[in-house]
Amino acid sequence: MNPLQVCSAVLLTALLAPLAHAQTPVSIQISQGPVVGQQTDTRRFLGLPYAAAPVGPLRWKSPQPAPSWTTPRQATQFGADCLQTVLALFALPGETPGTVKGQEDCLTLNVYTPKDATRQSALPVMVWIHGGAYTAGSSAGYDGAALARKYGVVVVTLNYRLGALGWLSLPALSAEAGGQSGNYGLQDQQAALRWVQANIGAFGGDPAKVTIAGESAGGMSGCAHLASPESAGLFRGVIIQSGLCTSPGNAVTLTQAEARNSRYVTNLGCQVTDLACLRAIDPQKLLSTKVPGLRPASALVWSPVYGAGMLPLQLRDAFESGRFNRVPVMNGTNHDEGRLFVSVASPSGKPISPVLYWGGAGLTVGVANTSRALARYPYRRYGTPALAFATLFTDAVFSCTALRVNQALSKHVPVYAFEFNDPQAATLLKSPSDLPGLGSHHSSSLAYAFQAPVIGLSDPALFTSAQRQLSDAFSGAWMAFVKTGTPDSAWNRFATAQGNVQVFTPTGVQTSLNFAKDHQCEYWLPLNLQ
């Protein structure tokens, strides 16, 4: 079976799985009105709006109150994905890379609960924020039913505005909003968290027991909520998976973003002060117009901006100084994060050449650091330039920046550091010839954590017996943290002096004191890359 056939089979399985059980309508009352979900071995309430549609005059405005209704609303289908460009790496059968999918009217969430949950249950709640570089992804890609059924928790997955629609900063928008712009996607997440506070009790959840969890851009979002005064009181813990929270190039200030985006608006054909023109532009044009400027390889085109409003401090400054929302944190990465990105670094699909490696290293660490970085990661030692680049990228962008976050946060709150390391992680993605497999690549841990298919990435049906045990341990640690604020009684808090990291492998879970050494953090941390 080729990869496309496998992906199609997994997608079909994921879509048809709920039909394998008898479905019964189930009704509850929330603040907006009555809703009707479905009950099988769990309860699912899908496509619930948590804010008004951010369209027309509400484009690039803070999320507004959600609609209400009196007739029972069917909550049996996912809401629309937020507008995004289909990425080649994650294109599903029938999707063409580079095309636009989704809608602007997309601010919905989904709730998964145990089938016997009632208002009196007061269950712990995990609110999942999807990744996708702030330009792609969907709440529909993550099925929380298995976690709800197995661990007795409530799982919420949410959509938020993406790309230019979620993160555009401009002087005119800042003036309109009292001094800040951009971060609309982050405001959406806050609106969803407030909706959870107001409504989760009706589903059997406890608003005082909410944990934010997210991966990649979702993990970065968790870090931003830690640093945002406007997120205070909306959660009691955060799980950060592969978060890039202080990685190179992602500490953009409002002033920097406004200057860059002014050139982008000019390319759209509008005056930078003409918000009416901008709000009338076809969204496909917004997505297809490139944002000008050269950025580090790890920098996201669209991301949160700092220095004003809801994010007054850079993350590093907030974490170091202790000026953040102080709650327990689980923070972790995958052992081979960079292999996913390097696997698509060569547009031609050919093996990465030494020249391309050198250029990529320069974009990652800066020209001034390139020679020394290449000396520490010589491609002849690794066998191929692709593997050398993947290892360098993993260490510089993910592993050591996560270590820095652990060191800063642990001075003020309990931090539990982890690494996911399955050398042959189950995946639907194809490894290029110049990598010895994708290993524990970026996003590879998600199917293990959710114990459910992650469409386009992986499926527990592919697990070996050892991988199923790994999934139980990994998922169990996450859910223990959601329930209690600690992942395991035998898991010690991170201590900078020890550098202790809990490593999850198919052969078991061990505490490692060599994480910093394994990822050459003695070299990367002093560079203070931004």
C-alpha positions as CSV (number, residue, x, y, z in Angstrom):
1,M,0.0,0.0,0.0
2,N,1.5,3.3,-1.0
3,P,1.5,6.4,1.3
4,L,-1.5,8.0,-0.4
5,Q,-3.5,4.8,0.0
6,V,-2.4,4.5,3.7
7,C,-3.4,8.1,4.3
8,S,-6.8,7.6,2.6
9,A,-7.4,4.5,4.6
10,V,-6.6,6.3,7.9
11,L,-8.8,9.2,7.0
12,L,-11.7,6.9,6.1
13,T,-11.2,5.1,9.4
14,A,-11.1,8.3,11.4
15,L,-14.3,9.6,9.7
16,L,-16.2,6.3,10.0
17,A,-15.0,5.3,13.5
18,P,-18.0,7.0,15.3
19,L,-20.4,5.0,13.1
20,A,-19.0,1.8,14.6
21,H,-21.1,2.5,17.7
22,A,-24.7,3.2,18.1
23,Q,-25.3,7.0,18.1
24,T,-27.8,8.6,20.5
25,P,-28.7,12.3,20.5
26,V,-27.9,14.0,23.8
27,S,-29.1,17.5,24.7
28,I,-27.7,20.0,27.1
29,Q,-28.2,23.7,27.8
30,I,-25.4,26.2,27.5
31,S,-25.4,30.0,27.9
32,Q,-26.2,30.5,24.3
33,G,-29.1,28.0,24.1
34,P,-29.8,24.3,23.8
35,V,-27.4,22.1,21.9
36,V,-27.7,18.5,20.7
37,G,-24.6,16.3,20.4
38,Q,-24.1,12.6,19.9
39,Q,-23.4,9.9,22.4
40,T,-21.6,6.6,21.7
41,D,-19.0,5.4,24.1
42,T,-18.3,9.1,24.7
43,R,-20.2,12.3,24.1
44,R,-19.3,14.7,21.3
45,F,-20.5,18.2,20.8
46,L,-19.0,19.6,17.6
47,G,-18.9,23.0,15.9
48,L,-20.0,25.1,18.8
49,P,-19.5,28.9,18.1
50,Y,-17.6,30.6,20.9
51,A,-17.5,34.1,19.2
52,A,-19.2,35.9,16.4
53,A,-18.1,35.4,12.9
54,P,-15.0,37.7,12.4
55,V,-16.1,38.9,8.9
56,G,-16.8,42.2,7.2
57,P,-16.3,45.0,9.7
58,L,-15.2,42.5,12.3
59,R,-12.2,41.4,10.2
60,W,-9.1,42.3,12.4
61,K,-11.2,43.1,15.4
62,S,-11.2,41.5,18.8
63,P,-13.6,38.5,18.9
64,Q,-17.1,39.6,19.7
65,P,-19.8,37.8,21.7
66,A,-21.0,34.5,20.3
67,P,-24.5,34.2,18.8
68,S,-27.4,32.7,20.9
69,W,-30.4,30.7,19.9
70,T,-33.6,29.2,21.3
71,T,-34.2,26.3,19.0
72,P,-32.0,23.3,19.8
73,R,-28.8,23.6,17.7
74,Q,-27.3,20.5,16.2
75,A,-23.7,20.0,17.3
76,T,-22.9,16.9,15.3
77,Q,-20.5,18.3,12.6
78,F,-17.3,20.2,12.8
79,G,-17.3,23.9,12.0
80,A,-15.4,25.1,9.0
81,D,-11.6,25.2,9.2
82,C,-10.2,28.7,9.4
83,L,-8.9,30.1,6.1
84,Q,-5.5,28.6,5.1
85,T,-3.3,27.5,2.3
86,V,-3.0,23.8,1.9
87,L,0.5,22.7,2.7
88,A,2.1,20.1,0.5
89,L,3.4,18.1,3.5
90,F,0.0,17.7,5.1
91,A,-2.3,17.7,2.0
92,L,-5.1,15.2,2.4
93,P,-6.4,13.1,-0.5
94,G,-8.3,15.4,-2.8
95,E,-6.5,18.6,-1.6
96,T,-4.1,20.4,-3.9
97,P,-1.1,22.1,-2.3
98,G,-1.1,25.8,-2.6
99,T,-4.9,26.1,-2.8
100,V,-7.0,27.8,-0.2
101,K,-9.5,26.0,2.0
102,G,-11.7,27.0,4.9
103,Q,-13.8,30.1,5.8
104,E,-13.4,33.3,7.7
105,D,-16.5,32.2,9.8
106,C,-14.6,29.6,11.7
107,L,-14.5,30.4,15.4
108,T,-15.9,27.2,16.8
109,L,-14.8,24.5,19.2
110,N,-15.6,20.9,20.0
111,V,-16.2,19.2,23.3
112,Y,-15.6,15.5,24.1
113,T,-16.8,14.1,27.5
114,P,-17.2,10.7,29.1
115,K,-20.7,9.4,28.3
116,D,-21.9,9.5,32.0
117,A,-20.6,13.1,32.7
118,T,-23.1,15.4,34.4
119,R,-23.0,18.9,35.9
120,Q,-22.0,17.3,39.2
121,S,-19.0,15.5,37.7
122,A,-16.6,18.4,38.0
123,L,-14.0,16.7,35.7
124,P,-10.6,18.1,34.8
125,V,-10.5,19.8,31.4
126,M,-7.8,19.9,28.7
127,V,-8.2,22.7,26.1
128,W,-6.2,21.8,23.0
129,I,-4.6,24.4,20.7
130,H,-3.5,23.0,17.4
131,G,-0.2,23.8,15.7
132,G,0.5,24.7,12.1
133,A,2.9,27.7,12.1
134,Y,-0.1,30.0,12.8
135,T,-1.1,29.5,9.2
136,A,-2.6,26.1,9.0
137,G,-4.4,23.4,11.1
138,S,-7.8,22.7,12.5
139,S,-9.5,21.6,15.7
140,A,-11.1,18.8,13.6
141,G,-7.8,17.0,13.2
142,Y,-7.6,16.0,16.9
143,D,-10.1,13.6,18.3
144,G,-10.4,13.9,22.1
145,A,-12.8,11.0,22.5
146,A,-10.2,8.4,23.5
147,L,-8.8,10.6,26.2
148,A,-12.3,11.4,27.5
149,R,-13.3,7.7,27.6
150,K,-10.1,6.3,29.0
151,Y,-9.1,9.0,31.5
152,G,-12.4,10.6,32.5
153,V,-11.5,14.1,31.4
154,V,-13.2,16.7,29.2
155,V,-11.3,17.6,26.1
156,V,-11.9,20.8,24.1
157,T,-10.4,21.5,20.7
158,L,-10.7,24.9,19.1
159,N,-10.1,26.9,15.9
160,Y,-8.5,30.3,15.8
161,R,-7.8,32.8,13.0
162,L,-4.7,32.0,11.0
163,G,-2.3,33.8,8.8
164,A,-2.9,37.5,7.9
165,L,-6.4,37.2,9.2
166,G,-5.2,36.2,12.7
167,W,-1.9,38.1,13.1
168,L,-1.8,41.3,10.9
169,S,-0.3,44.3,12.8
170,L,-0.6,47.8,11.3
171,P,-0.3,51.3,12.7
172,A,-3.9,52.0,11.5
173,L,-5.2,48.9,13.2
174,S,-3.3,49.7,16.4
175,A,-4.8,53.2,16.4
176,E,-8.3,51.8,15.9
177,A,-7.8,49.4,18.8
178,G,-6.2,51.7,21.4
179,G,-2.6,50.9,20.8
180,Q,-2.3,47.2,19.8
181,S,-3.0,45.1,16.7
182,G,-2.2,41.6,15.6
183,N,-2.6,38.7,18.0
184,Y,-6.3,38.3,16.9
185,G,-5.7,34.5,16.9
186,L,-4.5,34.7,20.5
187,Q,-7.5,36.8,21.4
188,D,-9.7,34.1,19.8
189,Q,-8.0,31.5,22.1
190,Q,-8.7,33.7,25.1
191,A,-12.4,34.0,24.0
192,A,-12.6,30.2,23.7
193,L,-11.1,29.9,27.2
194,R,-13.6,32.3,28.6
195,W,-16.4,30.3,26.9
196,V,-15.0,27.3,28.7
197,Q,-15.1,29.1,32.0
198,A,-18.8,30.0,31.3
199,N,-20.0,26.7,29.8
200,I,-17.8,23.7,30.6
201,G,-19.8,22.9,33.8
202,A,-22.8,22.0,31.6
203,F,-20.6,19.3,29.9
204,G,-19.4,17.9,33.3
205,G,-16.2,19.8,33.4
206,D,-14.8,22.0,36.2
207,P,-13.8,25.5,35.2
208,A,-11.3,25.6,38.0
209,K,-9.5,22.6,36.6
210,V,-8.6,23.8,33.1
211,T,-5.2,22.9,31.5
212,I,-4.1,24.4,28.2
213,A,-2.2,22.0,25.9
214,G,-0.7,22.6,22.5
215,E,1.9,21.6,20.0
216,S,4.2,23.7,17.8
217,A,2.3,27.0,17.3
218,G,-0.2,25.7,19.8
219,G,2.7,25.2,22.3
220,M,3.9,28.7,21.5
221,S,0.4,29.9,22.2
222,G,0.6,28.3,25.6
223,C,3.7,30.3,26.4
224,A,2.0,33.4,25.2
225,H,-0.9,32.8,27.6
226,L,1.5,32.3,30.4
227,A,2.9,35.8,29.6
228,S,-0.4,37.6,28.9
229,P,-2.1,39.4,31.8
230,E,-5.4,39.0,29.9
231,S,-5.2,35.2,30.2
232,A,-4.9,35.3,34.0
233,G,-7.3,33.0,35.8
234,L,-8.3,31.1,32.6
235,F,-6.2,27.9,33.3
236,R,-4.4,26.2,36.1
237,G,-1.6,24.5,34.1
238,V,0.1,24.4,30.7
239,I,1.4,21.5,28.6
240,I,3.9,22.8,25.9
241,Q,4.8,20.3,23.2
242,S,7.5,21.4,20.8
243,G,6.7,25.0,21.5
244,L,9.6,27.1,20.0
245,C,8.7,29.6,22.7
246,T,12.0,31.6,22.6
247,S,13.4,30.2,19.4
248,P,15.4,32.3,16.9
249,G,13.4,34.9,15.0
250,N,10.1,34.6,16.9
251,A,10.4,37.5,19.3
252,V,8.8,40.1,16.9
253,T,7.8,43.4,18.5
254,L,4.7,45.3,17.5
255,T,6.9,48.0,15.9
256,Q,8.8,45.5,13.8
257,A,5.6,43.7,12.7
258,E,3.9,47.0,11.7
259,A,6.9,48.0,9.6
260,R,7.1,44.7,7.8
261,N,3.3,44.4,7.3
262,S,3.1,47.9,5.8
263,R,5.0,46.6,2.9
264,Y,2.8,43.6,2.7
265,V,-0.3,45.8,2.6
266,T,1.2,47.9,-0.2
267,N,1.7,44.6,-2.2
268,L,-2.0,43.9,-1.7
269,G,-2.8,47.2,-3.5
270,C,-4.2,49.1,-0.5
271,Q,-2.9,52.2,1.3
272,V,-1.7,51.3,4.8
273,T,-4.2,53.7,6.3
274,D,-7.2,52.4,4.3
275,L,-8.8,49.8,6.5
276,A,-11.9,49.7,4.4
277,C,-9.8,48.6,1.4
278,L,-8.2,45.9,3.5
279,R,-11.5,44.6,4.9
280,A,-12.9,44.4,1.3
281,I,-10.0,42.3,-0.1
282,D,-10.8,38.8,-1.2
283,P,-9.3,36.5,1.5
284,Q,-7.7,34.4,-1.2
285,K,-5.6,37.4,-2.1
286,L,-4.6,37.9,1.5
287,L,-3.3,34.3,1.6
288,S,-1.6,34.3,-1.7
289,T,0.3,37.6,-1.3
290,K,3.8,37.0,0.2
291,V,5.0,38.9,3.2
292,P,8.3,40.6,2.2
293,G,11.6,40.3,4.0
294,L,14.3,37.7,4.8
295,R,13.8,35.8,8.1
296,P,15.8,33.2,10.0
297,A,14.9,29.6,9.0
298,S,13.1,29.1,12.3
299,A,11.1,32.3,12.1
300,L,7.4,32.1,11.4
301,V,5.8,34.5,8.9
302,W,2.9,35.1,11.2
303,S,3.1,34.8,14.9
304,P,2.3,36.8,18.1
305,V,3.8,40.2,18.5
306,Y,5.2,41.6,21.8
307,G,5.8,44.9,23.5
308,A,2.2,46.2,23.7
309,G,-1.2,45.4,24.9
310,M,-1.9,41.8,25.7
311,L,1.8,40.8,25.5
312,P,3.7,43.6,27.1
313,L,6.9,41.7,27.6
314,Q,9.0,39.4,25.5
315,L,8.6,35.8,26.6
316,R,12.2,35.5,27.9
317,D,11.8,38.7,29.9
318,A,8.5,37.6,31.3
319,F,9.8,34.2,32.3
320,E,13.1,35.3,33.7
321,S,11.5,38.1,35.8
322,G,8.6,36.0,37.0
323,R,6.1,38.4,35.5
324,F,3.8,35.7,34.1
325,N,0.7,33.7,35.2
326,R,2.3,31.3,37.7
327,V,1.0,27.8,37.1
328,P,2.7,24.4,36.8
329,V,4.1,23.7,33.4
330,M,5.0,20.5,31.4
331,N,7.4,21.5,28.7
332,G,8.9,19.0,26.2
333,T,10.3,18.4,22.7
334,N,10.9,15.5,20.4
335,H,14.3,14.0,19.9
336,D,14.4,14.6,16.2
337,E,12.2,17.6,15.6
338,G,14.3,19.0,12.7
339,R,14.0,15.9,10.5
340,L,10.5,16.9,9.5
341,F,11.6,20.4,8.3
342,V,14.7,19.1,6.6
343,S,12.7,16.5,4.7
344,V,11.0,19.2,2.8
345,A,13.9,21.7,2.6
346,S,14.9,20.7,-0.9
347,P,12.1,21.8,-3.3
348,S,13.3,19.5,-6.0
349,G,13.1,16.5,-3.7
350,K,16.8,15.7,-4.3
351,P,19.2,15.0,-1.4
352,I,20.4,18.1,0.4
353,S,23.8,19.3,-0.9
354,P,26.6,20.6,1.3
355,V,25.9,24.1,-0.1
356,L,22.3,23.9,0.8
357,Y,23.2,22.8,4.3
358,W,25.6,25.7,4.7
359,G,23.0,28.1,3.5
360,G,20.3,26.7,5.8
361,A,22.7,26.8,8.7
362,G,23.3,30.4,8.0
363,L,19.6,31.2,7.9
364,T,19.2,29.3,11.2
365,V,22.0,30.7,13.3
366,G,23.1,33.9,11.5
367,V,26.1,34.5,9.4
368,A,28.4,35.4,12.3
369,N,27.8,31.9,13.9
370,T,27.7,29.8,10.8
371,S,31.3,28.6,10.6
372,R,31.4,27.6,14.3
373,A,28.0,25.8,14.0
374,L,29.1,23.9,10.9
375,A,32.3,22.9,12.8
376,R,30.2,21.4,15.6
377,Y,27.9,19.6,13.1
378,P,30.1,18.4,10.3
379,Y,28.1,16.6,7.7
380,R,30.7,13.9,7.2
381,R,30.3,12.9,10.9
382,Y,26.6,12.5,10.4
383,G,26.8,10.8,7.1
384,T,24.7,13.2,5.1
385,P,24.2,17.0,5.1
386,A,20.5,16.4,5.7
387,L,21.0,14.6,9.0
388,A,23.6,17.2,10.1
389,F,21.2,20.0,9.3
390,A,18.3,18.2,11.0
391,T,20.3,17.7,14.2
392,L,21.6,21.3,14.2
393,F,18.1,22.6,13.7
394,T,16.7,20.3,16.4
395,D,19.3,21.5,19.0
396,A,19.3,25.2,18.2
397,V,15.6,25.8,17.6
398,F,13.8,23.3,19.8
399,S,15.9,21.4,22.4
400,C,18.0,24.1,23.8
401,T,15.4,26.8,23.7
402,A,13.1,24.5,25.6
403,L,15.9,24.0,28.2
404,R,16.2,27.8,28.5
405,V,12.4,28.1,29.1
406,N,12.7,25.3,31.7
407,Q,15.5,27.2,33.5
408,A,13.6,30.4,33.6
409,L,10.2,29.2,34.6
410,S,11.5,26.7,37.2
411,K,12.7,29.6,39.3
412,H,9.1,30.5,39.9
413,V,6.8,27.5,39.3
414,P,7.0,23.7,39.1
415,V,8.3,22.6,35.7
416,Y,8.3,19.0,34.4
417,A,10.6,18.6,31.4
418,F,10.3,15.8,29.0
419,E,11.5,14.4,25.7
420,F,9.7,12.1,23.3
421,N,12.1,9.7,21.7
422,D,10.8,6.9,19.6
423,P,13.6,6.3,17.0
424,Q,11.0,4.7,14.6
425,A,8.0,6.7,15.5
426,A,4.9,5.5,13.7
427,T,4.2,8.0,10.8
428,L,2.4,8.3,7.5
429,L,5.1,10.6,6.2
430,K,7.8,9.4,3.9
431,S,11.4,9.8,4.8
432,P,13.7,11.1,2.1
433,S,16.7,9.0,1.0
434,D,19.3,11.2,2.7
435,L,17.8,10.7,6.2
436,P,17.9,7.4,8.1
437,G,14.2,7.7,8.8
438,L,12.2,10.5,10.3
439,G,12.8,9.3,13.9
440,S,10.9,11.3,16.5
441,H,10.2,14.1,14.1
442,H,8.2,17.3,14.8
443,S,4.5,16.3,15.5
444,S,5.3,12.6,15.8
445,S,4.3,12.5,19.4
446,L,0.7,13.6,18.8
447,A,-0.9,10.2,18.0
448,Y,0.8,8.8,21.1
449,A,-0.6,11.6,23.3
450,F,-4.1,11.5,21.9
451,Q,-4.2,7.7,21.4
452,A,-6.2,8.5,18.2
453,P,-5.4,9.1,14.5
454,V,-4.0,12.5,13.7
455,I,-5.1,12.9,10.1
456,G,-2.2,13.0,7.7
457,L,0.4,12.3,10.3
458,S,-0.1,9.0,12.1
459,D,-2.5,6.4,13.5
460,P,-2.2,4.2,16.6
461,A,-3.2,1.3,14.3
462,L,0.4,1.5,13.1
463,F,1.8,1.0,16.6
464,T,3.9,-2.0,17.6
465,S,3.3,-3.5,21.1
466,A,6.2,-1.5,22.5
467,Q,4.8,1.7,20.9
468,R,1.4,1.1,22.5
469,Q,3.1,0.9,25.8
470,L,5.0,4.1,25.0
471,S,1.7,5.7,24.1
472,D,0.1,4.6,27.4
473,A,3.0,6.1,29.4
474,F,3.2,9.3,27.4
475,S,-0.5,9.9,27.3
476,G,-0.9,8.9,30.9
477,A,1.7,11.4,32.0
478,W,-0.2,14.2,30.2
479,M,-3.5,13.2,31.6
480,A,-2.1,12.9,35.1
481,F,-0.9,16.5,34.8
482,V,-4.3,17.6,33.6
483,K,-5.9,15.9,36.5
484,T,-3.6,16.8,39.3
485,G,-1.0,19.3,38.1
486,T,1.8,16.7,38.4
487,P,2.5,14.1,35.7
488,D,3.7,11.3,38.0
489,S,4.7,10.9,41.7
490,A,8.1,9.6,40.7
491,W,8.8,12.5,38.2
492,N,10.8,15.2,39.9
493,R,10.5,18.8,39.0
494,F,13.1,20.2,36.7
495,A,16.1,21.6,38.5
496,T,18.6,23.7,36.6
497,A,21.5,22.3,38.5
498,Q,20.6,18.8,37.5
499,G,19.1,19.4,34.1
500,N,16.7,16.5,34.6
501,V,14.5,15.6,31.7
502,Q,12.0,12.7,31.6
503,V,12.7,10.7,28.4
504,F,9.9,8.6,26.9
505,T,11.1,5.7,24.7
506,P,9.6,2.4,23.5
507,T,11.8,0.6,26.0
508,G,10.6,2.6,29.0
509,V,10.7,6.0,30.7
510,Q,13.9,7.2,32.2
511,T,15.2,10.3,33.8
512,S,18.1,11.8,31.8
513,L,20.7,14.2,33.2
514,N,22.4,14.4,29.8
515,F,19.8,16.3,27.8
516,A,21.9,19.4,27.6
517,K,25.0,17.5,26.6
518,D,23.1,15.4,24.0
519,H,21.9,18.5,22.3
520,Q,25.1,20.6,22.7
521,C,23.3,23.2,24.7
522,E,26.5,24.4,26.3
523,Y,27.2,25.9,22.8
524,W,23.7,27.1,21.9
525,L,22.5,28.8,25.1
526,P,25.3,31.4,25.4
527,L,24.6,32.5,21.8
528,N,21.2,34.0,22.9
529,L,19.8,33.7,19.4
530,Q,16.6,35.6,18.7
